[in-house]
Amino acid sequence: MSLSAGLYIIQNGDSIVGRRFAEDRSLLPKKIVLSPSGSNSTWVFEKCGNGSNEYIIKSNGSPSAHIEDNVFAILMDVGEITNWIVEPVPQHSENSYIITTPDRTSGWVAPTEIDEQIACKPLIVMPTFPPRYPPNEVFQIIKVE
């Protein structure tokens, strides 16, 4: 089940995923971090291709990218954005997904602490059917009405 294009909230457990509320004023890429529940951070999902699970995912209007094993929002057209694969994992719960690079070698991994950056590294897949993932690799993606 793929997501339709639109506005979403991304969570990991009780934490919200997004850009920091206070950022420096440079045009350098901005870190994507875990924020406390109740934070307001929305994402725009734009489909890439017809019927695929591939998306450009934007935070505050800036596309996200995989840079040096972390996830950033790109403000300037200075680097390559990532077309993310958003794959449902309903065996975890409703609205649960893993988010991977197009070649599926790495994916989003949440840190253990608030205000730490989302990593992009190889995912751990438990040898079960259907496959299961550790909680820090599974994100709840909820459509904003």
N, C-alpha and C positions, 0 to 999 in steps of 0.2 A: 504494500500500500504506500504509494508515494504521496508526498505532501503537495498541496496546490500552492501556487505562487501566492505570496501574501505576507502579512505581518505576524510574527511569532514571538513568544518568550521561550528562552532556553534555560533549563534548570538542571542542576545535578544535585539530587537529594533535595534538601531544603534551601539550597543556595541558588542564586541567580547568576547567569553567565553574561558578561558584558564588559564594556570599557569602564575604566575608573571614572568616578564622578569628577575628581580633580585630576587634570592632566597638564603636562607642561604645554607651552604655547608653540613649540616647534612643530614642524611638519613631518617629523620622523614618524615611523609606524608606532601605533599605540597598542599597548598590551591588552589582551583579552584576559580577564581575571574572574575569580569567583567573588560575588558580592553577597551581603547578608540577605536573607529572605525579606521581602517587602521592598527591595530596591526596584527601581523602574528602569528596565533596559529591554528595548524591543529590537528585533532583528527583521530584516526584509529578506525573504527567500525568493530568488529568481531562478526559474527552471532553465537548464541548459539542455537543449536537445528535446526531442519529442518522446515523451513517455519514459524518460530515464529518471534515475534517482540522483542526478547530478545537478548541483545548485551553486550559484554565487550567493554567498551569505553575507549580508551587509549589517554593520552595527553603526548606528547614527549616520547612515548614508555612505559609509566607507566599507569597501569590500574587504573581506578577511583573507589572510594568506598564511601559509606555512613557511616560517623563516627560522632557520637554525633550531629545529626541534621545538618550536613554540608557535602559538597562534597570535597574530597581530591584525589590527585594522590598518589598512593602507590609506593614507590621506592624499598623497600625491601619486601621480602616475609614474612612479620611479621603480617599481618592482612588479613582479608577476603575481597576480592574484591567483588564488586556488579555486578551482571548480571542485567543490566537495561532494563526495558520495554520502548521501544521508540514507542509511539502511534501517528499516524498522526491525526491532527485536521484541515482538509482542510477548515472547516467553518471559520477559522481565516484568512488564506491566503495560497498561494502555499508554499511548503516546511516547513510548520508549524507543530510542534510536541510538545507533553508533554513527559517528561522523568521521569519514576516512578521506585520505588523499585519493586522487583518481586511480592510482595504481594499487590501492588498498594495502600498501605496505605499512602505513602509519595512520593513526587516528587521534582524535581529541582525547586527552586524559586530564581529568580534574585533579588539582592539588588537594592537599589535606587541610589547608588553612585558607581563611577568607583573605582576599586581596593578593593572593598568589596567582601566577599566570597559568593559563591552560597550556599544557604541553601537547606536542604532536609527535608521537613515538609509536613503535610497534605495539599493537594491542595483544593482550593476553586472552586467549580463547580457551575456555574449559572444554575438555573432551567429552561433551555430552551431545545428545541430539534432542531438540535443537541446541545449537551452541549457546553457551552462557558466558557472560563477561563480568568482570569485577564491577562493583557499583560506580567506581570513579571513571569508568569508560562508557557508561550508559547515561544518556541525556534525555530529559523529558522536553519535548518540543510541543508547545501548546499554542494553538491558533488564538490570536487576539480578535475578538468579535467587534 
